[in-house]
Structure formats: C-alpha cells, structure tokens
C-alpha cells in the first residue's frame, strides 16, 4: 500500500492497515507527514501562543521574579521587551521556531513512546513477538489521527478563542468555566478525545505485532495512555504551581 492508502485506511479500515504494517513495517514517510502536520500547526498558532506567553508572564509576579533572578535586571527587561514585540507582531523567525519546536518535540515523543510501549507490551502480554520498527510504524500511523485531524480542529478552536491555553479537545471542553491553569482543567484536558481515538486504533497494531487478541491489546494500549496522561498531568500541575 502506498502512503495515501495507508493514511485513509487509518481512519476507514485500521484493522487491515495495521495488520499489513505488522507484516511489512514502514514508518519514515508516516513520520514525515506527522512532522509536516505538527510543524504547520506550530507555525500557524505562533501568534496566539506568543500572546498567551506574554499575558501569562505579565499576570504572574512569581514568574517575573524567578526570571529576574535568573536573568538579572538588564536581561529580564530585554526578555520582556522581546516577548511583547513577538506578542504584537510575531516575526517569521519566531513562527518557524514555533513550528520546529512543536514538530521536533512530537517526533521525539513518538520515538520514546514506541520504546516504552514495546517494553510494556511484552511485560503485560508475555509475548516475545514484536520489534521496535513495528512499534514505530504503528505509532506514527496512529499519530495521523492526533497530528492531522486533531490539530486541524485545535487550530480552528484557537482562532475562534484567540488563545492556545483556553481551548481543549478533551473533556475540559464540557466545563467552559474552568480556568486553564486549574488542576481540574488540566486533568480533564488530558483526557483528550483524539488521544483516546489514536490509542484505540493503536490497539489493532498491538494485536497484530504481539500476536494477541484485541481485548488484551486494547488494555495494553489504554494502560499506556493512562500512564502517559498521569505523567503529563503531574508535570503540568507542577509547572503551573511554580508560577502561581
């Protein structure tokens, strides 16, 4: 199957696609699609993320004090001038850096998650089947859901809200009065509908890779998602707590 057939198949016939990928794993072209999609997303949201970053800094005396101690008075003044200039009119360089940051971090995350999922899958299933290349192939193809479709919807929501922080494709969308930096919002936001879809589809891949039934592969996939979400929640709550 060519890339176009695999891309469409992830959404329309994932069982057949991931069975084929388990037999003949390919991941490089899928990784390029994920990289391009996330780069474009990061580039397009740069004006909104720049404004959010400036507003967050302006409204956090604790953050400003930490930055001042780290940079010194002169460095802090220059930093504040720079982020306010980018918030008013982001430069092409800032937009490219934003796109590269989002794209590269997404690739690194998927490479790392593939290693961890391979280890978890073997431990839980007891299977000796499967290799890293197969997991990479499955992970990057499942990643089409979040990187392409998920980010497309997120960009639409960001342009509507004029903010990166104040939108959600998770359960937090049903609680619009929650503050984006509150613990309930952070928890609900991590129960992301596109992530749930992605790891559900990934269950077909794990079933074919580890040669196990679908129920067990779905358990492994969602167990990994839950552990990943718990780490993200803990880090985000800790990060937000430092500046409040």
C-alpha positions in Angstrom: 0.0 0.0 0.0 1.2 3.5 -0.8 1.2 6.3 1.8 -2.2 7.7 0.6 -3.9 4.4 1.0 -2.4 3.9 4.5 -3.4 7.4 5.5 -7.0 6.9 4.5 -7.0 3.4 5.9 -6.1 4.5 9.4 -9.5 6.3 9.5 -11.6 3.9 7.5 -10.1 0.4 7.9 -7.5 0.4 10.7 -7.5 -3.4 11.3 -6.4 -4.2 7.8 -3.8 -1.3 7.7 -2.1 -2.3 11.0 -2.1 -6.0 10.1 -0.3 -5.1 6.9 2.1 -2.8 8.8 2.9 -5.6 11.2 4.0 -7.8 8.3 5.8 -5.0 6.4 6.5 -2.1 8.8 7.3 1.2 7.2 7.5 4.4 9.2 9.7 7.1 7.6 7.1 8.5 5.2 4.5 8.5 8.0 6.9 10.3 10.3 7.4 13.0 7.6 3.6 13.5 7.5 3.4 13.8 11.2 6.4 16.2 11.2 4.9 18.4 8.5 1.5 18.5 10.1 2.8 19.4 13.5 5.3 22.0 12.0 2.4 23.7 10.2 0.3 23.6 13.3 3.1 25.2 15.4 3.8 27.8 12.8 0.1 28.8 12.5 -0.5 29.0 16.2 2.6 31.1 16.9 0.8 34.5 17.1 -1.6 33.1 19.7 1.0 31.3 21.7 3.2 34.4 21.8 0.3 36.5 23.2 -0.6 33.8 25.7 3.0 33.6 26.9 3.2 37.4 27.3 -0.1 37.5 29.2 0.9 34.6 31.4 4.2 36.3 32.3 2.6 39.8 32.9 0.0 38.3 35.2 2.4 36.2 37.3 4.5 38.1 39.7 6.1 34.9 40.9 7.2 34.0 37.3 8.6 37.5 36.8 10.6 37.3 40.0 12.0 33.9 39.0 13.0 35.3 35.6 14.6 38.4 37.1 16.7 36.3 39.5 17.8 34.0 36.6 18.5 36.7 34.0 19.4 39.8 36.1 17.6 43.1 35.7 19.0 44.0 32.3 18.4 40.5 30.9 14.9 40.5 32.3 14.0 43.9 30.7 15.3 42.7 27.3 13.4 39.5 27.6 10.1 41.2 28.5 10.6 43.7 25.6 11.2 40.7 23.2 8.1 38.7 24.2 5.9 41.8 24.0 7.2 42.5 20.5 6.5 38.9 19.4 3.1 39.1 21.0 2.2 42.2 19.0 3.7 41.0 15.7 5.5 37.6 15.6 8.5 37.6 13.3 8.9 34.9 10.7 11.8 33.5 12.7 9.6 33.1 15.8 6.9 31.3 13.7 9.5 28.9 12.2 11.0 28.3 15.6 7.5 27.6 17.0 6.8 25.1 14.2 10.1 23.4 14.6 9.7 23.1 18.3 6.2 21.5 18.1 7.3 19.2 15.2 10.5 18.0 16.7 9.1 17.5 20.2 6.2 15.5 18.7 8.7 13.2 16.8 10.9 12.7 19.9 7.8 11.9 22.0 6.6 9.3 19.5 10.1 7.7 19.2 10.3 7.5 23.0 6.7 6.2 23.4 7.4 3.4 20.9 10.2 2.1 23.0 8.2 2.3 26.2 5.2 0.7 24.6 7.3 -2.2 23.3 8.6 -2.8 26.8 5.1 -2.5 28.4 3.5 -4.7 25.7 5.9 -7.5 26.2 5.7 -7.3 30.0 1.9 -7.3 30.1 1.2 -9.7 27.2 4.0 -12.1 28.0 4.7 -12.2 24.2 8.2 -12.4 22.7 6.8 -11.1 19.4 7.3 -7.6 18.1 10.2 -5.3 17.5 10.9 -1.5 17.7 10.5 -1.0 13.9 7.0 -2.4 14.1 6.1 -0.2 17.0 7.4 2.8 15.2 5.3 2.0 12.2 2.2 1.6 14.2 2.8 4.6 16.4 3.4 7.0 13.5 0.4 5.8 11.5 -1.9 6.0 14.5 -0.4 9.5 15.0 -2.1 10.7 11.9 -5.3 11.0 14.0 -3.9 13.4 16.5 -1.3 15.2 14.4 -3.5 15.9 11.4 -7.2 15.7 12.3 -6.7 16.7 16.0 -4.5 19.7 15.2 -6.8 20.8 12.5 -9.7 21.1 14.9 -7.4 22.6 17.6 -6.3 25.3 15.1 -10.0 26.1 14.4 -10.7 26.4 18.1 -7.6 28.5 18.7 -8.5 31.0 16.0 -12.1 31.2 17.4 -10.9 31.7 21.0 -7.7 33.7 20.1 -5.8 31.6 22.6 -3.9 28.4 22.8 -4.4 27.9 26.5 -8.1 28.3 26.6 -9.2 25.6 24.2 -9.5 21.9 24.7 -10.2 18.8 22.6 -10.6 16.8 25.9 -13.3 16.6 28.5 -12.5 20.1 29.7 -14.4 21.3 26.7 -17.6 20.4 28.6 -16.6 22.7 31.5 -16.0 26.1 29.9 -15.9 28.0 33.2 -12.8 26.2 34.4 -9.6 28.2 34.4 -6.9 26.8 32.1 -4.4 26.7 34.9 -6.6 24.9 37.4 -6.0 21.3 38.4 -9.5 20.1 37.2 -9.0 21.7 33.8 -5.5 20.1 33.4 -6.9 16.7 34.4 -9.9 16.9 32.1 -7.8 18.4 29.2 -5.5 15.4 29.3 -8.5 13.0 28.7 -8.2 14.1 25.0 -10.7 12.7 22.5 -8.1 12.4 19.7 -5.6 10.7 22.0 -8.3 8.2 23.0 -9.1 7.6 19.4 -5.4 7.3 18.5 -4.7 4.7 21.2 -7.9 2.8 20.4 -6.8 2.4 16.8 -3.3 1.5 18.0 -4.8 -1.5 19.7 -5.2 -3.1 16.2 -1.5 -2.6 15.7 -0.5 -4.1 19.0 -2.8 -7.1 18.4 -1.0 -7.8 15.1 2.5 -7.0 16.4 2.4 -9.1 19.7 0.1 -11.8 18.2 -2.5 -11.3 21.0 -6.3 -10.8 21.0 -7.8 -7.4 20.5 -9.1 -7.1 24.1 -5.7 -7.6 25.6 -4.0 -5.3 23.1 -6.6 -2.5 23.8 -5.9 -3.0 27.5 -2.2 -2.5 26.9 -2.8 0.5 24.7 -5.1 2.3 27.1 -2.9 1.4 30.1 0.0 3.1 28.4 -2.2 6.1 27.5 -3.3 6.3 31.2 0.2 6.2 32.5 1.3 8.8 29.9 -1.6 11.1 30.8 -0.8 10.8 34.5 2.8 11.9 33.9 1.6 14.8 31.7 -0.9 15.9 34.4 1.7 15.7 37.2 4.2 17.7 35.2 1.7 20.3 34.1 0.3 20.8 37.6 3.8 21.1 39.0 4.8 23.6 36.3 1.8 25.7 36.8 2.2 25.6 40.6 5.7 27.1 40.2 4.3 30.4 38.7 1.1 30.9 40.7 
